Amino acid sequence: MQLAILTNTSQEGEVYSTQYGIAAPIAEIGVNGHTILVTAQAQSDPRATVRALKDLGATHLWLCESVAALSPLLDIGDWLVPDDYIDGTRGQQYTYYDERAGGFVQQVPPFDPASRDALLTALQAVNPRPFKRAVYVCVSNTRLETPAEALFWCRAGGHVAGRFLSPALMLGRELEMRVAALVCVMRPGGELGDAPLRFRAFHEVLAGALTVLSDKKS
């Protein structure tokens, strides 16, 4: 397997040209003996970035992001592995399918079960209180949610709000990549908070999850 990570902190790496344009910079990072591809949202067409990850051999695409809490049950510092999502974005490049030909990808389950199980197993080893289920609400990647939006999405069943799941992970599914998300609460919904976690904060859980997946395949 080859793991690719989409994170919310800028990354320096190689850029690749695709039929959809130039991809966002993609770095290769070693995590406990595993080499993973890491990229972040940029001005590039997300189709270009996800296509480049696939061309580099990525079989799994996971989101690692600092998020806002919508549910009153969540505190700053809580870690979650969402099991569902609501896409509240609009105006992005959402699909590789030609409008004339059409097509769709099944969204049940929303995330890859094996990836979620591996992340939860690894997370429980370092955090005694991970949340095993949560609905991730994706808002615009150009701004944070307003207080009214935070209340609206909470009433709609959302538990956390983030900015980067859509459309990258949906595009990844179209390219038959296994998608999942690992998120950490850094602020209350509709409020300002601390700076997002650096990607290094996710390393330990990712290394454990990769070990779990490797052990299952061997």
Backbone as CSV, one residue per row, in Angstrom:
resi,resn,N_x,N_y,N_z,CA_x,CA_y,CA_z,C_x,C_y,C_z
1,MET,0.836,-1.192,0.000,0.000,0.000,0.000,0.873,1.245,0.000
2,GLN,0.334,2.314,-0.522,1.003,3.616,-0.488,0.018,4.627,0.075
3,LEU,0.372,5.199,1.214,-0.504,6.153,1.882,-0.200,7.569,1.423
4,ALA,-1.249,8.313,1.099,-1.152,9.739,0.822,-1.979,10.482,1.864
5,ILE,-1.460,11.602,2.309,-2.117,12.404,3.347,-2.447,13.784,2.800
6,LEU,-3.658,14.220,3.041,-4.050,15.609,2.811,-4.125,16.270,4.175
7,THR,-3.347,17.319,4.377,-3.337,17.989,5.671,-3.641,19.476,5.495
8,ASN,-3.828,20.161,6.613,-4.220,21.569,6.528,-3.082,22.521,6.853
9,THR,-1.855,22.033,6.844,-0.702,22.890,7.005,0.158,22.788,5.753
10,SER,0.685,23.915,5.295,1.381,23.954,4.014,2.565,22.996,3.990
11,GLN,2.825,22.437,2.815,3.900,21.479,2.629,4.786,21.913,1.473
12,GLU,6.073,21.649,1.605,7.004,21.881,0.506,7.331,20.545,-0.142
13,GLY,7.289,20.490,-1.455,7.566,19.236,-2.137,7.638,19.425,-3.630
14,GLU,7.604,18.312,-4.337,7.662,18.330,-5.789,6.297,18.715,-6.355
15,VAL,6.320,19.353,-7.516,5.076,19.651,-8.216,5.019,18.801,-9.489
16,TYR,3.822,18.402,-9.844,3.627,17.503,-10.977,2.576,18.084,-11.911
17,SER,2.795,17.872,-13.187,1.852,18.332,-14.200,0.905,17.192,-14.561
18,THR,-0.373,17.482,-14.633,-1.376,16.499,-15.015,-2.279,17.113,-16.082
19,GLN,-3.202,16.315,-16.587,-4.140,16.835,-17.579,-5.073,17.882,-17.001
20,TYR,-5.105,17.992,-15.662,-5.959,18.977,-14.996,-5.156,20.196,-14.529
21,GLY,-3.895,20.246,-14.893,-3.048,21.355,-14.494,-1.953,20.909,-13.539
22,ILE,-1.333,21.872,-12.878,-0.235,21.600,-11.948,-0.806,21.249,-10.578
23,ALA,-0.323,20.146,-10.029,-0.778,19.712,-8.711,-0.155,20.564,-7.610
24,ALA,-0.766,20.548,-6.437,-0.159,21.166,-5.262,1.139,20.430,-4.933
25,PRO,2.097,21.090,-4.257,3.347,20.410,-3.898,3.094,19.137,-3.102
26,ILE,3.819,18.088,-3.451,3.684,16.790,-2.794,5.038,16.411,-2.203
27,ALA,5.062,16.180,-0.902,6.295,15.804,-0.208,6.293,14.312,0.094
28,GLU,7.488,13.732,0.186,7.654,12.370,0.684,8.252,12.456,2.073
29,ILE,7.556,11.884,3.045,7.980,11.985,4.440,8.101,10.585,5.024
30,GLY,9.159,10.355,5.762,9.328,9.082,6.443,8.702,9.127,7.825
31,VAL,7.881,8.133,8.129,7.234,8.025,9.444,7.458,6.611,9.954
32,ASN,8.415,6.466,10.893,8.715,5.161,11.496,8.907,4.066,10.451
33,GLY,9.731,4.346,9.474,10.038,3.346,8.473,9.092,3.298,7.298
34,HIS,8.013,4.058,7.341,7.058,4.114,6.242,7.267,5.418,5.474
35,THR,7.189,5.363,4.162,7.259,6.566,3.341,5.857,6.930,2.888
36,ILE,5.420,8.130,3.221,4.071,8.559,2.852,4.151,9.841,2.020
37,LEU,3.156,10.032,1.205,3.028,11.238,0.405,2.169,12.238,1.174
38,VAL,2.589,13.491,1.214,1.855,14.498,1.980,1.652,15.731,1.118
39,THR,0.429,16.235,1.110,0.119,17.454,0.378,-0.888,18.267,1.165
40,ALA,-1.077,19.499,0.757,-2.022,20.398,1.416,-2.809,21.157,0.364
41,GLN,-3.965,21.647,0.774,-4.800,22.426,-0.135,-4.021,23.628,-0.659
42,ALA,-4.129,23.885,-1.953,-3.451,25.030,-2.562,-4.380,25.614,-3.618
43,GLN,-3.838,26.529,-4.403,-4.640,27.136,-5.462,-4.849,26.180,-6.633
44,SER,-4.168,25.062,-6.626,-4.269,24.101,-7.723,-5.662,23.488,-7.794
45,ASP,-6.038,23.058,-8.983,-7.257,22.285,-9.157,-7.115,20.999,-8.354
46,PRO,-8.046,20.708,-7.432,-7.911,19.489,-6.623,-7.857,18.223,-7.460
47,ARG,-8.457,18.251,-8.641,-8.376,17.079,-9.515,-6.936,16.801,-9.919
48,ALA,-6.156,17.860,-10.114,-4.752,17.682,-10.481,-3.971,17.048,-9.339
49,THR,-4.200,17.527,-8.123,-3.461,17.011,-6.970,-3.789,15.556,-6.697
50,VAL,-5.064,15.210,-6.696,-5.452,13.828,-6.416,-4.995,12.905,-7.544
51,ARG,-5.073,13.377,-8.778,-4.586,12.580,-9.908,-3.086,12.323,-9.787
52,ALA,-2.331,13.348,-9.377,-0.890,13.177,-9.201,-0.585,12.165,-8.105
53,LEU,-1.338,12.215,-7.008,-1.146,11.234,-5.930,-1.399,9.826,-6.439
54,LYS,-2.454,9.655,-7.206,-2.767,8.344,-7.768,-1.650,7.886,-8.704
55,ASP,-1.164,8.777,-9.543,-0.095,8.424,-10.476,1.197,8.057,-9.743
56,LEU,1.393,8.593,-8.545,2.563,8.257,-7.740,2.382,6.957,-6.961
57,GLY,1.238,6.307,-7.161,1.015,4.999,-6.557,0.153,4.978,-5.319
58,ALA,-0.449,6.107,-4.955,-1.259,6.142,-3.733,-2.464,5.212,-3.833
59,THR,-2.610,4.364,-2.828,-3.766,3.472,-2.725,-4.741,3.947,-1.659
60,HIS,-4.234,4.731,-0.705,-5.040,5.247,0.396,-4.858,6.772,0.455
61,LEU,-5.942,7.475,0.725,-5.897,8.927,0.900,-6.609,9.266,2.199
62,TRP,-5.842,9.744,3.169,-6.389,10.076,4.475,-6.248,11.580,4.727
63,LEU,-7.250,12.141,5.389,-7.224,13.541,5.795,-6.741,13.633,7.238
64,CYS,-5.767,14.505,7.493,-5.315,14.808,8.854,-5.511,16.303,9.065
65,GLU,-6.438,16.660,9.941,-6.834,18.073,10.022,-7.217,18.479,11.438
66,SER,-6.922,19.729,11.781,-7.455,20.345,12.996,-8.840,20.902,12.668
67,VAL,-9.815,20.647,13.537,-11.201,20.995,13.235,-11.838,21.757,14.387
68,ALA,-13.064,22.230,14.130,-13.852,22.913,15.150,-14.911,21.969,15.705
69,ALA,-15.200,22.094,16.980,-16.236,21.272,17.617,-17.604,21.894,17.383
70,LEU,-18.527,21.101,16.871,-19.925,21.510,16.776,-20.744,20.932,17.923
71,SER,-20.393,19.728,18.341,-21.110,19.063,19.426,-20.630,19.562,20.782
72,PRO,-21.541,19.812,21.724,-21.133,20.233,23.073,-20.420,19.130,23.845
73,LEU,-20.439,17.904,23.327,-19.764,16.798,23.988,-18.257,16.806,23.746
74,LEU,-17.807,17.613,22.807,-16.398,17.616,22.435,-15.639,18.749,23.124
75,ASP,-14.400,18.447,23.489,-13.522,19.424,24.124,-12.293,19.654,23.247
76,ILE,-11.604,20.755,23.487,-10.347,21.024,22.807,-9.380,19.882,23.118
77,GLY,-8.746,19.358,22.073,-7.801,18.260,22.253,-8.379,16.888,22.004
78,ASP,-9.689,16.786,21.804,-10.296,15.493,21.497,-9.925,15.048,20.084
79,TRP,-9.678,13.752,19.939,-9.359,13.158,18.646,-10.539,12.323,18.160
80,LEU,-10.765,12.360,16.855,-11.898,11.631,16.284,-11.497,10.975,14.971
81,VAL,-12.183,9.866,14.675,-12.094,9.219,13.368,-13.519,9.195,12.817
82,PRO,-13.900,10.197,12.034,-15.290,10.301,11.572,-15.746,9.066,10.795
83,ASP,-17.038,8.795,10.900,-17.609,7.685,10.131,-18.622,8.164,9.092
84,ASP,-18.852,9.485,9.027,-19.778,10.024,8.030,-19.439,11.496,7.816
85,TYR,-20.010,12.089,6.786,-19.722,13.495,6.524,-20.916,14.171,5.862
86,ILE,-20.931,15.489,5.962,-21.870,16.349,5.239,-21.021,17.323,4.427
87,ASP,-21.284,17.410,3.142,-20.528,18.327,2.298,-21.309,19.632,2.166
88,GLY,-20.818,20.665,2.835,-21.474,21.968,2.775,-20.786,22.923,1.825
89,THR,-19.900,22.418,0.975,-19.172,23.290,0.055,-19.950,23.472,-1.244
90,ARG,-19.476,24.396,-2.066,-20.086,24.605,-3.370,-19.070,25.301,-4.282
91,GLY,-19.276,25.123,-5.589,-18.452,25.812,-6.561,-17.066,25.245,-6.770
92,GLN,-16.842,23.958,-6.414,-15.534,23.360,-6.589,-15.566,22.327,-7.723
93,GLN,-14.397,21.776,-8.026,-14.289,20.715,-9.026,-14.467,19.380,-8.309
94,TYR,-15.655,18.788,-8.443,-16.019,17.652,-7.606,-15.824,16.288,-8.249
95,THR,-15.620,16.217,-9.562,-15.651,14.903,-10.202,-14.734,14.843,-11.407
96,TYR,-14.305,13.633,-11.716,-13.561,13.367,-12.942,-14.488,12.949,-14.077
97,TYR,-15.728,12.674,-13.753,-16.656,12.195,-14.779,-17.008,13.311,-15.755
98,ASP,-17.110,12.958,-16.991,-17.553,13.880,-18.017,-19.037,14.152,-17.838
99,GLU,-19.440,15.411,-17.948,-20.851,15.764,-17.749,-21.767,15.032,-18.719
100,ARG,-21.267,14.752,-19.908,-22.102,14.082,-20.904,-22.258,12.600,-20.589
101,ALA,-21.187,11.992,-20.094,-21.236,10.557,-19.818,-21.849,10.266,-18.456
102,GLY,-21.596,11.147,-17.493,-22.130,10.933,-16.154,-21.384,9.831,-15.432
103,GLY,-21.876,9.490,-14.271,-21.264,8.466,-13.431,-21.426,8.827,-11.975
104,PHE,-21.264,7.842,-11.110,-21.350,8.120,-9.677,-20.562,7.065,-8.929
105,VAL,-20.223,7.383,-7.670,-19.512,6.476,-6.792,-20.363,6.265,-5.547
106,GLN,-20.534,5.026,-5.182,-21.294,4.695,-3.972,-20.638,5.333,-2.754
107,GLN,-21.437,5.923,-1.875,-20.927,6.601,-0.683,-21.304,5.882,0.606
108,VAL,-21.670,4.629,0.505,-21.994,3.839,1.698,-21.078,2.617,1.721
109,PRO,-20.164,2.509,2.687,-19.924,3.458,3.773,-19.149,4.683,3.279
110,PRO,-19.301,5.815,3.967,-18.626,7.039,3.532,-17.100,6.950,3.565
111,PHE,-16.551,6.197,4.529,-15.110,6.043,4.664,-14.744,4.558,4.650
112,ASP,-13.514,4.275,4.262,-13.032,2.898,4.183,-12.998,2.255,5.573
113,PRO,-13.738,1.169,5.799,-13.786,0.555,7.132,-12.433,0.072,7.632
114,ALA,-11.609,-0.509,6.761,-10.304,-1.008,7.206,-9.399,0.138,7.636
115,SER,-9.449,1.244,6.921,-8.650,2.406,7.301,-9.120,2.972,8.635
116,ARG,-10.436,3.065,8.823,-10.973,3.580,10.083,-10.573,2.672,11.242
117,ASP,-10.676,1.369,11.056,-10.309,0.434,12.131,-8.832,0.577,12.496
118,ALA,-7.984,0.733,11.484,-6.554,0.870,11.751,-6.268,2.174,12.498
119,LEU,-6.901,3.259,12.086,-6.700,4.538,12.760,-7.205,4.494,14.198
120,LEU,-8.346,3.864,14.413,-8.893,3.774,15.772,-8.014,2.913,16.671
121,THR,-7.518,1.812,16.139,-6.627,0.955,16.929,-5.376,1.716,17.330
122,ALA,-4.792,2.433,16.374,-3.581,3.202,16.674,-3.877,4.361,17.605
123,LEU,-4.998,5.004,17.431,-5.355,6.146,18.264,-5.603,5.723,19.702
124,GLN,-6.231,4.580,19.904,-6.512,4.107,21.256,-5.232,3.768,22.008
125,ALA,-4.174,3.465,21.278,-2.901,3.137,21.925,-2.230,4.366,22.523
126,VAL,-2.575,5.548,22.037,-1.924,6.779,22.524,-2.903,7.745,23.166
127,ASN,-4.185,7.485,23.008,-5.201,8.382,23.541,-6.333,7.548,24.124
128,PRO,-6.565,7.624,25.422,-7.573,6.769,26.043,-9.012,7.176,25.735
129,ARG,-9.213,8.327,25.073,-10.571,8.819,24.875,-10.809,9.254,23.420
130,PRO,-10.577,8.370,22.481,-10.898,8.759,21.102,-12.389,8.600,20.833
131,PHE,-12.924,9.422,19.965,-14.318,9.281,19.555,-14.364,8.416,18.296
132,LYS,-15.088,7.316,18.401,-15.086,6.323,17.328,-16.063,6.659,16.208
133,ARG,-16.988,7.548,16.476,-17.967,7.914,15.461,-18.165,9.427,15.512
134,ALA,-18.327,10.017,14.350,-18.583,11.452,14.275,-18.968,11.804,12.852
135,VAL,-19.784,12.842,12.720,-20.138,13.379,11.409,-19.294,14.627,11.183
136,TYR,-18.485,14.584,10.141,-17.620,15.699,9.757,-18.391,16.568,8.771
137,VAL,-18.478,17.863,9.056,-19.107,18.815,8.139,-17.996,19.602,7.441
138,CYS,-17.983,19.570,6.120,-16.978,20.323,5.373,-17.573,21.649,4.926
139,VAL,-16.936,22.731,5.351,-17.355,24.072,4.945,-16.371,24.581,3.891
140,SER,-16.520,25.795,3.449,-15.644,26.351,2.432,-14.191,26.366,2.899
141,ASN,-13.254,26.004,1.996,-11.848,26.021,2.399,-11.253,27.419,2.395
142,THR,-12.045,28.416,2.041,-11.545,29.794,2.006,-11.871,30.587,3.265
143,ARG,-12.641,30.001,4.177,-13.006,30.745,5.390,-13.449,29.770,6.464
144,LEU,-13.572,30.277,7.693,-14.133,29.486,8.783,-15.648,29.657,8.812
145,GLU,-16.302,28.759,9.519,-17.757,28.840,9.656,-18.148,30.006,10.571
146,THR,-19.326,30.561,10.345,-19.849,31.603,11.223,-20.508,30.953,12.442
147,PRO,-20.766,31.722,13.519,-21.478,31.148,14.664,-22.838,30.573,14.276
148,ALA,-23.567,31.261,13.382,-24.875,30.748,12.966,-24.733,29.451,12.187
149,GLU,-23.713,29.359,11.361,-23.487,28.124,10.611,-23.112,26.979,11.538
150,ALA,-22.310,27.264,12.554,-21.945,26.228,13.517,-23.185,25.676,14.207
151,LEU,-24.103,26.560,14.592,-25.344,26.123,15.227,-26.207,25.334,14.247
152,PHE,-26.282,25.806,13.025,-27.072,25.119,11.984,-26.559,23.704,11.747
153,TRP,-25.244,23.561,11.572,-24.702,22.243,11.276,-24.783,21.320,12.477
154,CYS,-24.699,21.878,13.676,-24.887,21.048,14.874,-26.298,20.490,14.905
155,ARG,-27.280,21.330,14.627,-28.676,20.871,14.613,-28.930,19.899,13.474
156,ALA,-28.117,19.972,12.419,-28.263,19.056,11.288,-27.592,17.709,11.547
157,GLY,-26.919,17.572,12.680,-26.296,16.297,13.024,-24.788,16.274,12.926
158,GLY,-24.154,17.421,12.653,-22.703,17.469,12.574,-22.047,17.507,13.935
159,HIS,-20.869,16.924,14.031,-20.108,16.929,15.287,-18.871,17.812,15.212
160,VAL,-18.225,17.862,14.051,-17.051,18.724,13.869,-17.157,19.407,12.507
161,ALA,-16.496,20.553,12.383,-16.457,21.278,11.112,-15.010,21.430,10.669
162,GLY,-14.757,21.050,9.413,-13.435,21.190,8.819,-13.550,21.814,7.446
163,ARG,-12.404,21.994,6.794,-12.406,22.739,5.540,-11.837,21.986,4.349
164,PHE,-11.270,20.800,4.558,-10.453,20.236,3.485,-10.855,18.849,2.994
165,LEU,-11.875,18.250,3.560,-12.258,16.921,3.094,-12.785,16.957,1.665
166,SER,-13.603,17.951,1.368,-14.209,18.059,0.036,-13.458,19.090,-0.788
167,PRO,-13.200,18.789,-2.074,-13.622,17.595,-2.810,-12.554,16.515,-2.910
168,ALA,-11.418,16.688,-2.221,-10.284,15.794,-2.456,-10.606,14.331,-2.183
169,LEU,-11.244,14.049,-1.031,-11.498,12.649,-0.722,-12.569,12.045,-1.615
170,MET,-13.523,12.852,-2.077,-14.509,12.351,-3.033,-13.831,12.016,-4.359
171,LEU,-12.908,12.859,-4.782,-12.153,12.582,-6.001,-11.316,11.317,-5.837
172,GLY,-10.729,11.153,-4.656,-9.951,9.953,-4.389,-10.774,8.695,-4.533
173,ARG,-12.010,8.735,-4.087,-12.879,7.562,-4.217,-13.149,7.239,-5.681
174,GLU,-13.292,8.269,-6.506,-13.504,8.018,-7.926,-12.309,7.304,-8.544
175,LEU,-11.122,7.532,-7.986,-9.913,6.872,-8.476,-9.605,5.597,-7.686
176,GLU,-10.602,5.094,-6.952,-10.529,3.829,-6.226,-9.471,3.847,-5.118
177,MET,-9.278,5.007,-4.519,-8.420,5.109,-3.341,-9.270,4.911,-2.094
178,ARG,-8.651,4.375,-1.061,-9.352,4.129,0.199,-9.209,5.367,1.080
179,VAL,-10.324,5.961,1.472,-10.282,7.253,2.141,-10.718,7.144,3.598
180,ALA,-10.142,8.018,4.429,-10.495,8.080,5.846,-10.040,9.439,6.373
181,ALA,-10.420,9.747,7.603,-10.059,11.032,8.202,-9.680,10.841,9.664
182,LEU,-8.642,11.554,10.077,-8.199,11.612,11.461,-8.147,13.085,11.826
183,VAL,-8.946,13.503,12.803,-9.040,14.929,13.110,-8.900,15.173,14.606
184,CYS,-8.463,16.391,14.922,-8.313,16.798,16.317,-9.016,18.132,16.520
185,VAL,-9.790,18.245,17.577,-10.526,19.473,17.881,-9.565,20.519,18.442
186,MET,-9.552,21.695,17.804,-8.657,22.765,18.240,-9.386,24.046,18.631
187,ARG,-10.695,24.102,18.386,-11.437,25.311,18.740,-12.925,24.989,18.761
188,PRO,-13.735,25.804,19.466,-15.185,25.648,19.392,-15.692,26.130,18.036
189,GLY,-16.759,25.541,17.559,-17.336,25.955,16.293,-17.807,27.398,16.333
190,GLY,-17.542,28.131,15.256,-17.957,29.518,15.177,-17.114,30.473,15.997
191,GLU,-15.959,30.006,16.483,-15.080,30.854,17.274,-13.653,30.738,16.757
192,LEU,-12.834,31.721,17.132,-11.417,31.647,16.826,-10.734,30.682,17.780
193,GLY,-9.578,30.199,17.379,-8.866,29.265,18.242,-7.375,29.330,17.986
194,ASP,-6.655,28.366,18.553,-5.211,28.306,18.365,-4.883,27.900,16.932
195,ALA,-3.627,28.051,16.576,-3.161,27.632,15.255,-3.368,26.135,15.095
196,PRO,-3.590,25.657,13.874,-3.793,24.222,13.663,-2.562,23.415,14.050
197,LEU,-2.779,22.164,14.377,-1.675,21.272,14.703,-0.742,21.125,13.510
198,ARG,0.543,21.086,13.782,1.494,20.757,12.737,1.329,19.282,12.379
199,PHE,1.707,18.962,11.163,1.500,17.594,10.701,2.220,16.567,11.572
200,ARG,3.322,16.962,12.183,4.075,16.032,13.017,3.217,15.476,14.162
201,ALA,2.221,16.229,14.594,1.372,15.755,15.696,0.589,14.503,15.324
202,PHE,0.446,14.236,14.028,-0.299,13.070,13.570,0.593,11.848,13.347
203,HIS,1.909,12.041,13.391,2.829,10.979,12.994,2.644,9.691,13.778
204,GLU,2.528,9.787,15.092,2.483,8.579,15.916,1.270,7.721,15.579
205,VAL,0.126,8.362,15.428,-1.086,7.596,15.094,-0.980,7.013,13.684
206,LEU,-0.467,7.783,12.753,-0.327,7.280,11.388,0.612,6.083,11.332
207,ALA,1.729,6.163,12.053,2.672,5.046,12.067,2.009,3.788,12.629
208,GLY,1.247,3.957,13.698,0.557,2.807,14.271,-0.483,2.230,13.336
209,ALA,-1.224,3.113,12.642,-2.254,2.647,11.720,-1.644,1.896,10.543
210,LEU,-0.518,2.385,10.033,0.159,1.692,8.937,0.647,0.317,9.378
211,THR,1.115,0.217,10.608,1.545,-1.083,11.132,0.371,-2.048,11.233
212,VAL,-0.768,-1.535,11.681,-1.972,-2.382,11.781,-2.376,-2.913,10.407
213,LEU,-2.394,-2.041,9.420,-2.782,-2.462,8.069,-1.775,-3.447,7.491
214,SER,-0.478,-3.206,7.732,0.548,-4.103,7.218,0.439,-5.484,7.865
215,ASP,0.164,-5.528,9.170,0.030,-6.809,9.874,-1.169,-7.606,9.348
216,LYS,-2.252,-6.902,8.992,-3.423,-7.606,8.489,-3.178,-8.213,7.116
217,LYS,-2.322,-7.572,6.320,-2.046,-8.074,4.978,-1.035,-9.203,4.978
218,SER,-0.191,-9.253,6.033,0.863,-10.275,6.064,0.346,-11.609,6.587
